[in-house]
């Protein structure tokens, strides 16, 4: 089978398209014939091994896993020992490490059935970004109906899901984006779209119950000015690969320390792979309550180009790899 691999950390030129033996599913795993895989900032972080604490579990000097990718969708073609939830021929989506390949083994705990009315490309765009948005708003932001929510970076992969999930939860949503994305953000349900090139949300006087930052391009003090006294700030944006890891870690430390001296909650979020939450996302997909926004699609051989585009930080919604 063809697969994208890397044997060292670095920019996208470390990626190779090679032939590998088809993997064999082990206990509680299934073998998936991949039709589509979604890209996330997670992938370029793993590719670069940055920020450096990531290497504590990914491999200090070189990656422990040569494969790349996590979001996956399509057909079960092999069953490991003990698998009863899925059958051969079932269509699934979810998270499976090494998804940028023609075949990948994934744990049953990270996969759910794909809705018949949703394409493989759409469902492959959902797992990591959808989980991040859901867990950030529901768990970290403690969102409730009637809340006023600001999403900074509303046109990106996580941002487009966050707008739709926040609306599903009965809130008033303001999305911050560039000029070219204002109509997109409105079209997916935002009550208001702020063009950051023309208006500064921190200077407008409006206060929010929850602010979800996906960009990492503003001082924490700016967000706090726009946050209610008992509001929640959820940070999930560290900038692109050009941002020094030390600066990113320092920003996280400052946020933690600032949280000691205020009633405002200042928290971060890293998505957790959860089958229960994937089931929630599946129902939202199936019922048309959330629809993935796909910016561009690439072939497997074009993954280096696709990751370079993603790293630029201007993707509108999701970048998908088609096989």
N, C-alpha and C positions, 0 to 999 in steps of 0.2 A: 504494500500500500504506500501511497505518497503521504508525507507528513512534513510539517514545518518543525525544525529542531534548532537548538543552539547549544553549543558546548562551552561557551564563556559568556560573561556579561558584557553588555555594550549596546551601541546604537543598532538600528535595524540591519546594518550590514553584517551582523553576526548570525543572522537567520539563514538557514539553508533548507531547500526543498529536496528531500532524499527519499529513497525507498526503504521501508522497514517491514519486518514481518508483521502480519496481522496479529493483534494482541488476542489473548485468550482470557475470557472473564473468569475471575476467581469467585470465592464465596460471596454471595449477596451482591454480585455485579451482573450487568448485562453488557453485551457487545452491541454498539450502535453503528449503523452505516450512516455516516454524517451527510446531511443534505445542506445544512447551513450552520455557521458558527458566528457568534457575535463577538466583537472586539470591545474592550473596556480599558480605561487607564490602568487597571490591574495588570493587564498584559504587558504594557510597556514598563511598568514598575518591575515586574518579574523579569523581563528581558534585560533591563539595565541593572537589576539588583540594587535599586535605589528607592527610598532612602536606605542607608546601610543597615539599620536594625532588621530590615526584611531578610537579610542574609543569614540571620541567626537560625531561621527555620528553612530557608530556601537553599542554603549552601553558602559557606563563607567565601571560598575562593572561586568556585564555579557552581553552576546550578546542579542540584541533586537530580532534578527531572529535566531531561533534554527537551521534552515536548512543551508546547505553549498553548494557551487558550483555555477557556473554561465553559463559556456559554455554548450549548449544543442543542440541535434538534434533528430528529427524524426517526429511523426505523430500527427496532430491536431485531438483531439477526443472530444473537447467541445468548444463552442463559447460563449463568454460573450456578454453582451448587446452592440450593436452598431458596432460589428465586421462584416465588409463586404469584407475585403481584402482576408481573408482565408476561406476555406470551410472544412467541416469534411473530413478527409482522406488526406488532403494536407500534404506533407512532408516539414518541415521547419528546419532552424537552426538559432542560434543567442544566445542572453544572457537572462537568466531567473534565478533570485535568487532562490536558493534552488534546483538546477538542479541535485544534487546527490540523486535522488529519482526515483521511478517508474513512477510517474506523477508529473508534475509541471505546474503552471500557469505562463505564460509569457506575457508581454505587446506586442501588435502588433508593437509598435514603436521599439522594440528590436529584431524583427524576420524578416527573409526573406525566400523565397522559396528555398529549397535545390535543386541543380542541379541533374538531374536524373542520370548523369554519375559519380557522386561522392558519395562515401559511407557515411553512417551516422558517422562512426568513423572519417573519414577525415574531414567532415564538422564540427563535434563537436570540432575538434582541432583548428579551425580557429578563432572564434570570438575575444576573449580578446587579444590573442597574435598577430593575424593579424591586429586588430585595432591599437594596440600599435606600431607595425612596420610601418604601413602606415602613421599614424599621426606623428610619430617621424621623419620620413624621409621627408615626403611631407610638413608638416606644420611647424615643429620645425627646421628641417635641410634645408628647402627650396631647396630641391634637384632639379637639372636640368640636362638635358642630357649632357654628357661629364665630369661631376664631378667625382672626385676620392674619393671613400668612404671607410672608414675603419670600420668594424663591430667587436667589441671585445666581444667574446662570440657567435660566428657565428653558433655554432652547437646546441644551445639551442632552446627552444620553440619559443621565439620571434626572435632569431637570424636566424633560418632557413627561417622564413618568410621574415626577413629584407633583406637577401641576394637576394632572388628571386624578391622581390618588387623593390629593388634598380636596379637590372638588367632590369626589366620591364621598369623602368624609364630611361634607356639608359645611365647608369653610369658604371664606372670601379670599380669593387668591390674587396676589399681585406678582407678576413675573418681571424680572429685570433681564434685559437682553440687548443686543445691538439693533441698529435701525433695520437691517434686512430681515430680522427675525420677529419683529413686532406682530405682524399678521399671523405668523405661525403660532406664536404663543397665545394669541387671542383665539385662534381656531381650535386649540385643544382644550379650551375652557377657562382660561384666565379671565377674571373679572376686569383686570387692568394690566396693561403691559407698559413698562417704563423703558424707554430708550435711554440707556446710560450715557450716550453721547450728547444728549440734550437735557437730561434731568438727573439730579442727584437725589436718590431716595433718602439719603441721610439728612438732607437739608430741607425736606418737604414738610416736616412737622407731623406727618402721620406716624402713629405708633402701632406696632404689630405684636400679636401674642406669640408668634413663632417666626423666626427667621432661619431659613435653610440656605447656607452659603456653599456653593459648588465651584467657586472660582478661586478664592483665596487671594484676591487682588486689592483688598481694602484693609485698613487698620481695624482692629477689633473695636476700637472706640467709636468708629463710624456706625457699626452695626448696633452697638449698645445705645447710641443716641436714638435710634429708630425702634428700639425694643421697649415694651412696657416694663414697668418696674418689677413685675413678677413674670416677665416673659422668658422664653427659652430660645437661645441661639444654638443652632446645630451646625458645626463646621465639618465640611467634607471635601474641601478643595484646597489643594496645595500648589496649584500652578503646574506648568509643564516641566519637562526635563531640564530646561535651562535654569530653573530655580534651584539654588544650592540646597543640599539636604540639610545642612546646618541651619539655614534660615527657616526651613520648614519645621524642624524640630524645635527651634527657638520659639517660633510662633505658637506651637502646641503648648510649650511650657508657659508662655505668657498667658495663654487662655486659661490654663489650669490655675495659675496663681491668681489671676483676676477674679476667678470664680469664688475665691475664698472671701472676698471683700464686698460681695454684692448679693442681693436677693434674686437677681437675674440668674438663670441657669445657663451656664456656658459649657456645652458638651460637644464631643466629637462622635462620629459614627463610622464603623467599619462593618460592612454587610456580613451577616452570618448565614451560612447555608442552612436553610430550614425547609423541610418538606411541607410542614404545615403552612408556612408562608407562601411556598410555591403553589400550594393548592388554592390559596386565596387569589393569587395572581392569575392562575388558570381560569378561575370563575370570572374574574374581571375581564379577561381576554374573551372568553366564550360569550359573555353577555354584552360585549361591545362597550363596556364602561371605561376601559383603557385600551388604546390602540397605539402600538409602537410606531414611532416616527422613524423612517429609514432614510438616511441621507444618501449614502452611496453603498454599492455592492462591488466586491472584488472577487477574483478567482484565487485559489489557493496559492498559485505561483506569485500572486501580486500582494501577498501579506506584508512584505517589507514596505511597499508603497502605501498600503492601507494604514499601517502603524505610523508611518511618518505623517500622514494626513491627520490621524487622530491626535498625535502629539502636538500639532499646531494649535489645537484648542478651539477650532472653529466649526467642528462638525455640528450639523443640525440634526439632533436625534442620534440614531445609531448607525454604526458602520458594520456591515455584514459581509462575511465571507461565504460565497456560494461554492458548493462542490457538485 
